């Protein structure tokens, strides 16, 4: 049935619900389980105006990458605690929906399981949610939790 299941995670409660469902599906199908955390590149203007870790002089992309890695590691740990077999965690940079879809194609994913609303910003309300974009762009089935 499913050989590869992808769960995009952003640290939100809905992403955790999606992860729990995907782990259950992995147990039933024996599929490979992957999580993906996507962080967005910030322009120099955004970085100069950022209040992210003001006492830490590293650039904003490095801070965002580190935060995304923490989310990915936590999701992998949670999946193992839920009984997942050999989950893998990945971090990518880019526009969330397009990056998720591109990753799913590269990894030949059979199913994407994602939360209906994550930790998105105002852009999500104005331009449409990541889950909506993924469902319209993906070549494989998408389950929105």
Long-range contacts (C-beta under 8 A, 24 or more apart in sequence): 1-29, 1-31, 1-110, 2-29, 2-31, 2-110, 2-111, 3-31, 3-32, 3-108, 3-110, 4-31, 4-32, 4-34, 4-107, 4-108, 4-109, 4-110, 4-111, 5-29, 5-31, 5-32, 5-33, 5-34, 5-109, 5-110, 5-111, 5-112, 5-113, 6-34, 6-35, 6-36, 6-100, 6-103, 6-104, 6-107, 6-109, 6-111, 6-112, 6-113, 7-33, 7-34, 7-35, 7-36, 7-75, 7-112, 7-113, 7-114, 8-35, 8-36, 8-37, 8-38, 8-96, 8-100, 8-112, 8-114, 8-130, 8-134, 9-35, 9-36, 9-37, 9-71, 9-72, 9-75, 10-37, 10-38, 10-71, 10-115, 10-118, 10-119, 10-120, 11-71, 11-74, 11-119, 12-115, 12-117, 12-118, 12-119, 13-115, 14-115, 14-116, 14-117, 14-118, 14-145, 15-75, 15-114, 15-115, 15-118, 16-78, 16-115, 17-115, 17-145, 18-113, 18-114, 18-115, 18-143, 18-145, 19-75, 19-78, 19-79, 19-82, 19-113, 20-82, 21-113, 21-143, 21-145, 22-79, 22-113, 23-79, 23-82, 23-83, 23-84, 23-87, 25-111, 25-113, 26-84, 26-85, 27-83, 27-84, 27-85, 30-85, 31-110, 31-111, 32-86, 32-88, 33-79, 33-84, 33-85, 33-86, 33-87, 33-88, 34-87, 34-88, 34-89, 34-90, 34-107, 34-109, 35-72, 35-75, 35-76, 35-79, 35-87, 35-88, 35-89, 35-90, 36-72, 36-89, 36-90, 36-91, 36-92, 36-99, 36-100, 36-103, 37-68, 37-69, 37-71, 37-72, 37-75, 37-89, 37-90, 37-91, 37-92, 38-68, 38-91, 38-92, 38-93, 38-94, 38-96, 38-99, 38-100, 39-64, 39-65, 39-67, 39-68, 39-91, 39-92, 39-93, 40-64, 40-93, 40-94, 40-95, 40-96, 41-93, 41-94, 61-93, 64-93, 65-91, 65-93, 96-120, 96-130, 97-130, 97-133, 97-134, 97-137, 98-133, 98-137, 100-130, 100-134, 100-138, 101-134, 101-137, 101-138, 101-139, 104-138, 104-139, 104-140, 105-139, 109-140, 110-140, 110-141, 111-140, 111-141, 111-142, 111-143, 112-138, 112-140, 112-141, 112-142, 112-143, 113-142, 113-143, 113-145, 114-142, 114-143, 114-144, 114-145, 115-144, 115-145, 116-144, 116-145
